[in-house]
């Protein structure tokens, strides 16, 4: 099976990684990836399509995408106008869940957009200038690595997220309509899969539900998401399993059933392939 986990440099106490003005064409874009780190993508120029979780969003100059950890996503740049973007990756450690007596917290922003599935914000001219300065500040601190640069990077990161949460234009209060595709049944099937992860999900049954042939289903699904159907379903089931392992006291064998795995050994094998850990060890580490 094709594993779709993006790897980062060893982060230790500072899980932070920065990519500056990287130009992606359809030929050199990562086909797909999923990871536990959070992600901020700022589009400097270019056009394309961004598949995030279950929907397709247009990419254009001045767009910001906030992507929570464990979210399947894939950028598809336009071949005539390739996307140039800067990306900030960071781990949960840099998002302390502290309310300071308010109803707001930085992790709450990500939980909010994930609940609404509205991952995209478009910036106006003045917002773009400010965000361009933020990106340059991140680059300068990352390059110079002066005294306290990690504190500086965390401050800039928090400022960027706070601006997104505060600005009425960028508050993510309203869902952004997913970009239309040539295959309306595909969006319906992505939602269907997400709602039925505890049930058998075969190619033949899904194709029948979508009223298309299995061959057509396979070709379009891979073309639009970058994933084979089996890989996608396994990844979604692992995300659900991790959520249950962290936030419930259910035993492992019950979680395996709720996530649609054929057996407990099958669950262990797929989980370890995605996380390099057993479910029990991952639960202990996540709670620690």
URRA-V240798 format. One record per backbone hydrogen bond with DSSP energy under -0.5 kcal/mol. CO is the residue of the C=O (numbers start at 1). NH is the residue of the N-H. Records with the same first field share a line. If there is no record, write none. Layout:
BEGIN
CO->NH, NH
END
This chain:
BEGIN
1->3
4->6, 34
11->14
14->16
15->91
17->89
19->21, 87
22->24, 85
24->83
25->28, 29
33->73
34->6
35->70, 71
38->90
39->67
40->42, 88
41->43, 65
42->44, 86
43->62
45->84
47->78
48->59
49->51, 76
50->52, 57
51->74
52->54, 55
55->52
56->179
57->50
59->48
60->63
62->123
63->43
64->121
65->41, 67
66->68
67->39
68->71
72->53
73->33
74->51
76->49
81->47, 78
83->24, 85
84->44, 45
85->22
86->42
87->19, 89
88->40
89->17
90->38
91->94
92->95
96->98
99->102
105->109
106->109, 110
107->111
108->112
109->113
110->114
111->115
112->116
113->117, 118
119->66
121->64
124->128
125->129
126->130
127->131
128->132
129->133
130->134
131->135
132->136
133->137
134->138
135->139
136->140
137->141
138->142
139->143
140->144
141->145
146->149
148->152
149->153
150->154
151->155
152->156
153->157
154->158
155->159
156->160
157->161
158->162
159->163
160->164
161->165
162->166
163->167
167->170
168->171
175->177
183->186, 187
184->188
185->189
186->190
187->191
188->192
189->193
190->194
191->195
192->196
193->196
194->197
196->199
202->206
203->207
204->208
205->209
206->210
207->211, 212
208->211
213->217
214->218
215->219
216->220
217->221
218->222
219->223
220->224
221->225, 227
222->226
228->232
229->233
230->234
231->235
232->236
233->237
234->238
235->239
236->240
237->241
238->242
239->243
240->244
241->245
242->246
243->247
244->248
251->254, 255
252->256
253->257
254->258
255->259
256->261
257->260
263->267
264->268
265->269
266->270
267->271
268->272
269->273
270->274
271->275
272->276
278->282
279->283
280->284
281->285
282->286
283->287
284->288
END
